[in-house]
């Protein structure tokens, strides 16, 4: 649902500023990190990656894909 909010923000904001684009991108990337975390907790090996790399990818997407774009957009 939060990714849909990000897509909706992209469509409705005109003119699209860097701050709006950054916040929307962060909202879109959050479910991607969630999927990697779910795969990690289920013990799956997506694309042949093993633990702890799957868990680290989830943490990376939450920080670099969600937190940093949203904070830079708000700043």
C-alpha positions in Angstrom: 0.0 0.0 0.0 2.8 2.4 0.8 4.3 1.8 -2.7 1.0 2.7 -4.2 1.1 5.9 -2.2 4.5 6.7 -3.7 3.2 6.1 -7.2 0.2 8.2 -6.5 2.5 11.0 -5.3 4.4 10.8 -8.6 1.3 11.2 -10.6 -0.4 13.9 -8.7 2.5 16.3 -7.9 3.1 18.8 -10.7 5.6 20.3 -11.1 7.6 17.5 -9.6 10.3 18.8 -7.4 13.4 16.9 -6.3 12.0 16.6 -2.8 8.7 15.1 -4.0 10.6 12.7 -6.3 12.9 11.6 -3.5 10.1 11.0 -1.0 8.1 9.1 -3.6 11.1 6.9 -4.5 11.7 6.1 -0.8 8.0 5.0 -0.4 8.3 2.8 -3.5 11.5 1.1 -2.3 10.2 0.2 1.2 8.2 -2.9 0.1 11.3 -4.2 -1.8 13.3 -4.2 1.4 10.3 -5.9 3.1 10.3 -8.7 0.5 14.0 -9.3 1.0 13.5 -9.4 4.8 10.6 -11.9 4.4 12.8 -14.1 2.1 15.6 -14.0 4.7 13.3 -15.0 7.5 11.8 -17.8 5.4 15.3 -19.2 4.8 15.0 -18.8 1.0 17.9 -18.1 -1.3 16.7 -15.7 -4.0 18.9 -15.6 -7.1 21.3 -18.0 -5.3 22.2 -15.6 -2.5 22.6 -17.1 0.9 22.4 -15.8 4.4 23.6 -13.3 5.7 23.7 -11.6 2.3 19.9 -11.7 2.0 19.4 -10.1 5.4 22.0 -7.5 4.6 20.2 -6.7 1.4 17.0 -6.1 3.3 18.8 -3.8 5.7 20.4 -2.0 2.8 17.1 -1.4 1.0 15.5 -0.1 4.2 18.3 2.4 4.9 19.5 3.4 1.4 16.2 2.8 -0.4 13.7 4.2 2.1 15.2 6.3 5.0 17.8 8.2 3.1 15.6 9.4 0.1 12.8 10.3 2.5 15.1 12.3 4.8 16.8 14.0 1.9 13.4 14.9 0.5 12.2 16.3 3.8 15.5 18.3 4.2 
